[in-house]
Each structure stands twice: as structure tokens, then as C-alpha cells.
Amino acid sequence: MLTIKNLHVAVDGKPILCGIDLNVRAGEVHAIMGPNGSGKSTLAQVLAGRDGYQVTAGTARYLGQDLLAMTPEQRAHAGVFLAFQYPVEIPGVSIALFLKTALNTLRKQRGLAELDAMDFLGLVREKMKRVGMDEALLSRAVNEGFSGGEKKRNEILQLTVLAPKLAILDETDSGLDIDALKLVADGVNAMRSSRRAIVLVTHYQRLLDYVVPDHVHVLSHGRIVKSGGSELARELEKLGYGWVEAESAARLVA
Amino acid sequence: MNVQQEAWNSTNLGVVPQALAGHDVPWVRQARQSAFARFTAQGLPTRREEEWKYTDVAVFGHRASLAPDYIPPDPPSEAALHAWALSSAGAHLMVFVNGHYDADLSALDGLPAGVRLQSLAELLDDADALLQPFFDARQEHTIFAALNTAFTTDGAVLYLAPGAVLDTPLHLLFIASGHGTAIYPRNIVVAGEGARATVIEHYLGTLEAHSFTNAITQISLANGAAIEHCKLLQEGSAAFHIAGIHAEQAAGSHFVSHSFALGGHLGRNDITANLSGPGCHCTLNGLYLLDGRQHMDHHTRIDHLAPDGVSRQYYRGVMDGESRGVFNGKLIVHAGAAGTDAHQSSGNLLLSRRAEADTKPQLEIYADDVKCTHGATVGQLDEDSLFYLRSRGMDMESARSLLIYGFANDIVARVGAPDLRARIEQLVLDRLPQGDNIKELL
């Protein structure tokens, strides 16, 4: 579904990603781990199409299309979804309005009938219950006055309602207590499907206990220095990122 | 005397035109003449005066005559009126065309007992003494109020007996359809103890031609009365509008006034309220959506003269093109107004490099034991918010419009009457690119 080849990305002239190769197939869950400053979030933002990043080399193809040539809204229409690390507040726009607008925009794009207020309400109430969000939050402005945890849960709510083909979750687990983490993990696991790919960008291994990935990649200084199965995450937890960096340095020398 | 004053005097011969309402009534004639004398003596404000620093009204002085015109133009068709009507069927509609009441176009049946609504012109001709205090020189907050006293042709006079309740809003519709007309409406609302009503003051222009409107609205609230007032400016693109709205509040009364400026070329509203008795509530809201070279100026002033008053001022402006939005919010808490709870906030959204916002909170506090807060912001659309919306599939224009709608809707949501609120939401959406798109998705 997603093929990234030799991707180099700079911010204000400073290189952040230095040659990323990644292949994500439908049905797979990939985890991208790495220390702070490794470029994890940059990768997520570039895939979603945020301004301010210069692609200096390489390609990213999504379902056979040149992803990097698409606008953010085109990527959303094509089924790409980014759960933000720092979700934005949108004063004056309720969650209900925001979600209904987003969902109906996507449905319109796909030639599906738009949902009316009642059908939408039924759908979203059910999803909110699943992620443990109080229904009363529907009339609140998007993320306004929300705690970090509530904002992250709102991202997962959007994930479950918008049902994308490629879901990129940018440090969704940061700032969550154990109960919130379990709910988020449930939400993500419920979205696993043979037609969907999920990329989890995460600093900590915790989430991966609940959302067990098929592949784990370790990012260091803008490169994937090690890839493996889910047990790699547990090794990292035990030995730390320093171990991976030392190992990759040793390999370079050899 | 400067050139402008000479020009006025020569065309008006220093006297007020004979055909104005109440010209046979001594107190009316006297009020008009002395008001005109005050106006010619003081002249138009210049930009050197602090209160008029940002708003240039010199264009008024270039007119050959400030007197209202008397050639009645073609009134708008009923179909056109319906298209503009803000309220659904059954509302009380009073229509004025170029400053004159038009009974044929109006619909005033079924007013409940205790509610008396008449044309100002009729009452002045009948020498209604109850109106006299409203034309007193001490009621003039700006020199334009004097000009209005001199030249007012007509307006709505609403008397609410104690306890009278007007459930359906009263829609006062002022239409400018003559080329270059000068229009001077004057509206007076007297609410008896415990009386309640919603009054919409709506200005429409049918042509691109210049119209000059100088409107004064005076509202007097007895103990416990509650008035919701909504002013809507939808004049033509070359219209000039200078207005004053003043509320005099007795104990325990509630006054809410909204101002929606969605049209016109240059506009200025001076909105003032005296909270004269204890326990008054006063809320002033305003929203202006400006583009091109539009200019809108809101100057407010709330005087807390008695204890335990609660006041709020919420003003927001969205400026695009080369437009300019001005807000000056005054709050005066006099000695003896202990227990005052007041808040004022002004928000400004600039959508283009050449748009401008001028905002000045002005608080003077002379009492102890008060709670007064204020805030003013000027900003642009947030890039992160735009990206967030686009990443959910919205195109750039719709995303911008949704954010602007969210910003503006904070003020629209404060309108109490549901039909009116819904219609104003629609008017705001109509002004936004992709507004139809957003409305479909709402």
C-alpha cells in the first residue's frame, strides 16, 4: 500500500530524514520507534502532507500514486489519516460538526450518500462509547480545554469514524494513563483489517504490548537502522536505544 | 464658520425644512431648530478628535444638502421584501422606505394588549408629549444625534405597558432605494415594568448608489423590563451609516443589543447604556464581516451608576481585502457602583495583508469591590488548524471558511430568538467562500 524509497527530508535546510526505505502492505501493523530527534514525527507529518518540509530526494508511493505530489485533502480523500501528536484546538466548531463535515466530505468523494444528522449521531455515539468518550463532548469545540489524554482519544474517535485505508498514529500513546492507553489500543485493534494498514509512531514500547505490531523499525538520526518483528520492541525496552545505535555503528565500521 | 457650514446654511437657509413631521408643534420645531444650530456650530467631527480618530466622516460635508429628500422613489416589490424578511410568517413587520413608514408593505396585525406601535411622524404631528424627553439636548451622545433631531422624518415608537410581553420579534425594516438619499430614522422603545420584547432594526439597500443614513434608537427600560435588540446592516456597497443606540436602564432590567455589520461602505455605531438602578444586566454583542474597502466602527460605552450591575461586551471582526474594523469599548464604573461585574472582549481576525483592526478597551473604575476584566486579540487563521482540517479532507477554501465561521459564530450564537439566530447564521455563511459547501455539511 505504501512504498517509501530513499526518502530525504529537510526542515529549513537541515536534514532530518536521511534515506528512509519502508514497505507497508494492507493488513499490516508497523511500529516506528526511536529516540527524540530521530525524525519519527517528521516522517508522519511528511506522509500527511504538512507544509514546511522539503523533500530533497526519494519517493513515497501510495496505492500506486505519488503521495508527495498530493495535497493534504487529496491524501485524506485517498484514505490516508494522521492521528496528530499535538491535536489542534478549533474554537467555535463542535466535535459533532467537525466529524460530520469530515465524514460527509469523504463519503461524497467516494460516491456514497452523505449521512443525515440522525444517522450520523447514531454512528458516532456508538464509536464514542467504544473509546470511552462521554457523549456530552460532542457539543464541545474540538479539543478546546481538553486534557492531553482527551485529545488523543478524540484522534482515535476520528480514526474509527473516518475508517481510513492507511492510518498513521503519531505518538498517540504519549501522555496517557494505563486505562486511557487500553481504550486507545482497543480502538486501534478494532480497526485492524486485511484492507487497512496501520503505522504506529511511538517512543515507548507500552502501546505495543496491546497493539502487537507485525513489523518494528527503529529510527535513528533520520535512518531506519534496524527492523524486526514484535520481539524487537521488547528488546529495545530492555536494552534501550543506545544499544541499537551502538549496534548500527558497529555494522558501519565492519 | 468654515466652508462646510456655509454650504449647509446656504442650502438650508439656516432653518429646518417645513415638510418635516411635527413642524406645527412648538416643542418639536424648537427642538429641531436648536439641534440644527448645535450641529452647525460644532460641525462634523474631524479625525483629530480621539473618538473619531479612525473614522473619516468628511464625506458628509461634501454633500450639497444634508436634508432628507422628499421625492418618494419606487418602493421595493413584495417579493423582494419577502426575500429579505428575517423572520418567518407571523412576525410583526414595520417597513420604512427612504425614511418614511409604508403601511402597505408592513404587517402589524395581532399585536397583543399592552403593546402600542406607531410611526414617529404620526406621533410628532399629534404633539405626543411623551416623546419630548427623548429629544432633549442632554440625550445627544454625539453631534449626529443632534443632526437626527433636526432632520428625522420617521421611525418606530414602541410602548410596552407594564407586564406586556411581545413574544414574536418586531422587525423594523429600513430600505434605502433612492439614489443619494439622506435618511434619518429615529426609533423609540419604552418598556414598562416587567415588559419584554425583541426588536430587530434592519437596514437594507437596494442600489449601489450612495445613501446616507443617520439613525438614532433610544430604549428606556423600567424596573425588571427585558429588551433584546438586534441591529443588522445589509446596506448597499456605497452606503454610509452613522448611528446611535442608547439604553436607559432602571433596576433589575435586562438589555441585550447585537450589532451585525454585513454590508455598507462606511458605518459607525455608538452604543451606550446607563445602568441607573441596582442589579441591571447589559450585554452588547457585535460582529462585523468586512471586505474590499469597507469600514466599520463600533464605539460602545457602558456606565455602571448603581450597585451590582452585570455587563458584558463581546465584539468580533473579520477583515479581508483592505477593510478596516474599529472597536473602542468603554466601561465606566462610577463611585457607588460597588459589586459591579463587568467583562469586555474584542477579537479580530485579519485575512489579508492590507486589512486592519483597531481595538481599544477603555476602563475607568471609581468604585471598590468590583470585578472587571477585558481582553483584546488580533490574529490570523491558524496554520495548524488549517492543516488539521485539510488532513481530514477539507479543501483549503472550505477549511478557511469553517474556521472563520467558527470565529464569527461565537457572536451569532448569543442571539436569543432562534429564528433570528438561524437566519443570521445563514447570512454569515452566505458571505463566506464555499459557504454553501459548509452549509450542506453542517
HADDOCK unambig.tbl for C-alpha pairs under 7 A between the chains (distance, minus, plus):
assign (segid A and resid 48 and name CA) (segid B and resid 391 and name CA) 6.78 0.50 0.50
assign (segid A and resid 50 and name CA) (segid B and resid 387 and name CA) 6.70 0.50 0.50
assign (segid A and resid 72 and name CA) (segid B and resid 390 and name CA) 5.58 0.50 0.50
assign (segid A and resid 72 and name CA) (segid B and resid 391 and name CA) 5.09 0.50 0.50
assign (segid A and resid 73 and name CA) (segid B and resid 390 and name CA) 4.84 0.50 0.50
assign (segid A and resid 73 and name CA) (segid B and resid 391 and name CA) 5.48 0.50 0.50
assign (segid A and resid 73 and name CA) (segid B and resid 392 and name CA) 6.63 0.50 0.50
assign (segid A and resid 73 and name CA) (segid B and resid 393 and name CA) 4.15 0.50 0.50
assign (segid A and resid 73 and name CA) (segid B and resid 394 and name CA) 5.68 0.50 0.50
assign (segid A and resid 73 and name CA) (segid B and resid 395 and name CA) 5.84 0.50 0.50
assign (segid A and resid 74 and name CA) (segid B and resid 393 and name CA) 6.83 0.50 0.50
assign (segid A and resid 76 and name CA) (segid B and resid 391 and name CA) 5.73 0.50 0.50
assign (segid A and resid 76 and name CA) (segid B and resid 392 and name CA) 5.72 0.50 0.50
assign (segid A and resid 76 and name CA) (segid B and resid 393 and name CA) 4.83 0.50 0.50
assign (segid A and resid 77 and name CA) (segid B and resid 393 and name CA) 5.76 0.50 0.50
assign (segid A and resid 88 and name CA) (segid B and resid 384 and name CA) 6.73 0.50 0.50
assign (segid A and resid 88 and name CA) (segid B and resid 385 and name CA) 5.95 0.50 0.50
assign (segid A and resid 88 and name CA) (segid B and resid 388 and name CA) 6.88 0.50 0.50
assign (segid A and resid 90 and name CA) (segid B and resid 385 and name CA) 6.62 0.50 0.50
assign (segid A and resid 91 and name CA) (segid B and resid 406 and name CA) 6.39 0.50 0.50
assign (segid A and resid 92 and name CA) (segid B and resid 406 and name CA) 3.98 0.50 0.50
assign (segid A and resid 92 and name CA) (segid B and resid 407 and name CA) 5.80 0.50 0.50
assign (segid A and resid 92 and name CA) (segid B and resid 409 and name CA) 6.54 0.50 0.50
assign (segid A and resid 92 and name CA) (segid B and resid 410 and name CA) 6.16 0.50 0.50
assign (segid A and resid 93 and name CA) (segid B and resid 406 and name CA) 5.22 0.50 0.50
assign (segid A and resid 97 and name CA) (segid B and resid 442 and name CA) 6.11 0.50 0.50
assign (segid A and resid 101 and name CA) (segid B and resid 441 and name CA) 5.07 0.50 0.50
assign (segid A and resid 101 and name CA) (segid B and resid 442 and name CA) 6.46 0.50 0.50
assign (segid A and resid 102 and name CA) (segid B and resid 392 and name CA) 5.64 0.50 0.50
assign (segid A and resid 102 and name CA) (segid B and resid 393 and name CA) 6.21 0.50 0.50
assign (segid A and resid 102 and name CA) (segid B and resid 394 and name CA) 6.92 0.50 0.50
assign (segid A and resid 104 and name CA) (segid B and resid 441 and name CA) 6.65 0.50 0.50
assign (segid A and resid 105 and name CA) (segid B and resid 393 and name CA) 6.51 0.50 0.50
assign (segid A and resid 105 and name CA) (segid B and resid 394 and name CA) 7.00 0.50 0.50
assign (segid A and resid 106 and name CA) (segid B and resid 393 and name CA) 6.57 0.50 0.50
